[in-house]
Amino acid sequence: MRELLIPFATGLTIFLFGLQLIRFGLETMAGRHLQSVLLRFTKTPFRSFMTGIVATGFLQSSSAVTVLTIGFVNAGLMNFTQTVGLILGTNIGTTVTTEILALKIEDFALPMIVSGAAIWLLPWKRFAWIGVVISGFGCIFLGMNIMQWLAVPLKEQGWMTWLLSRGDAVQTGLTAGILMTAVIQSSSATIAMTMGFFASGLISLPFAVAVVLGSNVGTCVTGLLAVIGANRAAKQVAVAHLLLNVGGMLLFSPFISAFADWVATLSANPATQVAHAQTLFNIICSLIMLPFTSTYARFITRLVPSRELRT
């Protein structure tokens, strides 16, 4: 068990620390401009959609943008209807991290960490936060590389064989993606591990795609936790986010095998196949829903009772 827990805990900690460094560095460089952009460019569904993509790609975290949006709605700075397009955009923006991970540049992890630290120590503080971001990317590549070590003991001890024999691989993958992401609070980390396992031949591509779809639902837990004690409009944001992602997962679930076959034709690189699966899934689901944002907002408004929603 130790050979599983040590690389998992170490790799996950370094990976999540890297994500925090990137977010902290970029938020510091952006200052209050990011909040101004979110409040200014969400007047129409399409503008909200594009803003969600850019903001999430910038922060490398859909959860961070969702929580920030919930805070704005709770403070009365933004109404619920404005947020639906934003949520759709965050689902696409979060794929930027995964596509970067698929570039297979983990060999540069330590040089990136060292060079980022060196930039931070330079006297030109104007560029210091760029060094933080570079080190952050180095950390997520290093953490991903460490978590890939899990593949060997998992294969040797038969854990994955046991898991996959418990039932349908797709259903197992969906459940694993939801639970793992809900626990570690990072769909990027879940997908990074999935990339490593698939590249090692530990799991099949349909199973990996199912984990990706499940992780989209698991990441909604952060938003649900953020609205505890918030007002009704803020809770509508969290519910809208959850139902959108659950709906997308249910829509794609019957076609995961065919979807995986299509994704496999797009690249010979296993990690890139998983990254493309997440990107295509989120783009397709978001574009399907974009024309119906106002209708969906009215549905959520009726679904969430006028009294305070229990959380």
N, C-alpha and C positions, 0 to 999 in steps of 0.2 A: 504493500500500500504506500510505503514511503516513496518509492520510485515514481508513483503517480502524483502524490500530493506536493512534493517539493518542486518539480518543474511546473506544475499547474499554478501553484501559489506564487512562485517566483516570477514566472512569465506573465501571469495575469497582472500582478502588481506593477511590474515594469511597463507593461502595455498601457494600463489605465493611467499610470503616472505620466506617460508620454502624451496621452490624449489631454490630460489636464494642463501640461506645459504648453501644448499647442494652443489650447483654448485661452489660457491665461495670457500668453504672449500676444495673440491676435486681438483679444479683447482690450488689452492695455494699449496696443497701437491704435486701435479704432476709437478708443475713448468713448465719448457719448454719441459718436456718429452712428453707431450701430442701432442704438435705441431710436435715434431720430429717423433713420431709414425705415425701421419697422413701423413706426407710427405714421410716417409720411407716405410711404408707398404701398399702402394696403387699402386704398379707397375703392378699388374694383377687384373682382375675383382674379382676373388675369394678372394684375399688378401684384396682388398678394401672393399668387402662385410663383411668379418670378422672384419676388423678394424672398420667399421661403427657400427657394433653390439656392440663391446667392448667399443668404445669411447662414444656412446650414452648411453649405460647402466651405464657407469662411471659418465657422466655428468648429467644424468637424464633429458636430453632434446635433442630431435632430432633437434629442431630449432637452438640450440646453435651450434651443430656440422655442420648443414647446413650453417649457417652464417659464421662460421669459415672456412669452405670449400670454400665458395664464396670469402672470403677475400684472400685465398691462390691463387685461380684461377685468381682473379683480379690483384694480385701482380705478376703473372707469375710463381709462385712456383709450380703450379700443372696444368696439362692440363685438358680440359673438359672431355675427355674420361675416365680418371682415376676416376672421381667423380661418375659415374653412379652406380658402385658397392657399393660405399660408401653410396649413397642415399638409395639403397635397404637395406643395413645393418642398417641404422638409423631407418628405419621403424620397424625393429624387436627390436632393442635396446631400443626404447621408451616404449616397452611393459613391461620392467622391473619395471618401476614405478607403472604401473597399477596392476601388479601381487602382488607387495608389499602392495599396498593399500587394496587388497582383503584379506589380512591375518587377517583383523579384530582385529588389536591390538591398536585401538584408545584409549582404556582404559589406555594405557601407554603413552599417548601424553604428559601430564603435567610432569610425572616423567622423560621422555626423555628430555624435554626442560630444566628442572632443573638440571639434571645430566650433560647435555651437557654444560650448563653455568658453572657448578662447575669445569668441566675439563678445560674449557677455562681459569678459574681463577687460576688454579694450576701453580706453578712456572716452571714446565717443559713445556716450550713453544713448544717443539717438538711434543707434543700431543695436543696442543691447538686446531688445526684445526679439529681434530677428534671430539672434543666437539662441534664445529660449525656444523659439519655434523649431529651429533646425535640430536642436538637442531633443525636442519632443518627438520629432519624426524618427530620429535615431532610436529612441526608447521604444517606440511602438514596433519598429522592425526587429529590435533585439528581443522584445517580449514575445513577438510572434514566433521568432526562431526557437526560443526556449520552449514555448508551448508545443511546438512540433515534436519535441522529444517524447511527448506522451504517447506518440503513435507506436513506438517500439514495445513498451511494457503492456499497452492495451492489446496489441496483437499477440504478444507472447503469452499473456495470461488469459486470453480468450474473452475479455470483458465485452468487446464490441460484438463478437460472435454471439455471445449470450444475449446481449441487448437486441440485436437484430432478429434473433430467433423467437423473441417474445410475441411477435405479431407482425402485422403489415409494416413494411419498411417505411412507407410514406407517413402513415399515422405515427409511427415511433419517431420519425424525424421531426414532424410538426410539433409533437409534444416536447421533444428534447430541446428544440429551438425556443419554444415559449418559456419553458422552465429555466433553462440556462440563462437566457437573457434577462428574465425577471429577477433572478438571483444576483447576477453580477452587474446588472444595470448598464449593459453596453452591448448593443447588437454588433458593433464593430469587432469586439473581442470574440463573440460567439462565432462570427463569420470567419475571423482570422484562424481560429482553431479548426473550423470546418475545412477551410482551404488546406491546412496542413494535413489533416486526416485523409482528405481525398487525394492529395498529391502523393501520400504514402501508400495508397491502395487499401487503406483501412475501411473505407466506406465507398459506396457507389455514388454516382452523380445524382440519381433521383433522390437518394437519402440526403445528400448535401443540399440539394435544392429545397427539399422539405424543411430542413433546418433553417435555411434562409427565410422561407416564408413564415415559419414559426417565430423567428427572431423579430420580425416586424410587429408581431402581436405582443411579444414579451417586453419590447421597449416601451409600450404604452403604460406599463406599471409606474414608471417615473412620473408621468403626468397625473395618474390617479392619486399617487401619494402627495403630489404638489397641491391638489385641490382640497385636501382635508382642511376644513375650517374656512374655505373660501366661499365666495358668493355663488349664486345660481349660474350666472353667465360663465364664470370661470369653470364650473363643473360641466357646463355644456361643452366647453372646449375639449376637456379630457374625454368625455363620452363620445364626442364626434371623432376624435382621434382613434379611440379604441374600435368603434364600429367600422370605420373606414378600413382599418387594417385587418380586422376579422373578416369583413366582407371580401377583401382582396384575397385573403388566404383561402376562404371557402370557394371563391370563384375559380381559383387556379388548382385547387387540390385534385380534382378528378383528372387533370391534364398534366400532372407533374412529369410523368414518364415521357410523354410526347414533347413537353417543354424542354426537358433535359436533353433529349435527342437533338432538338434544334440548337440548343446552346452549345452542344458538343461540336457542332459544325463550324462554330464561329472562331474557335481557337484550339490549338493543340496543347496549350498550357493549362493544366488542371486548375491552378489558382485563378487564372483569367476566366475560365469557364464558370466558376462559382461567382466571381465578381460580376460577370455579364448577366448571370441569372438574376442577381439582386437588382442590377440596374434596369434590365428590361421589365422585370416584374413591376417595379415601382413606377416606371415611366408609363407602362400600359395602363395600370390601375388608376394613376393620377389623371391621365388624359381622358380616360373613360368618364371619370367623375367631374372633371373641370366644368363642362357645360351645365351641370346640374347643381352647382354649389349653392345657389339661392334656394332651390327646392330642398336640398339636403339640410340646409340650415333651418328651414321651416319645420322639417321633420324632427330634427333634434330638439327644437324649441317646444314642440308638442310632446315629444317623448319624455323630456325631463320635466317633472311636475313643477308647478309654480311655487310650491313649498320647497324648502331646502332639501336637496337631494342627500340622502343618507350615504355616507362613505365608510 
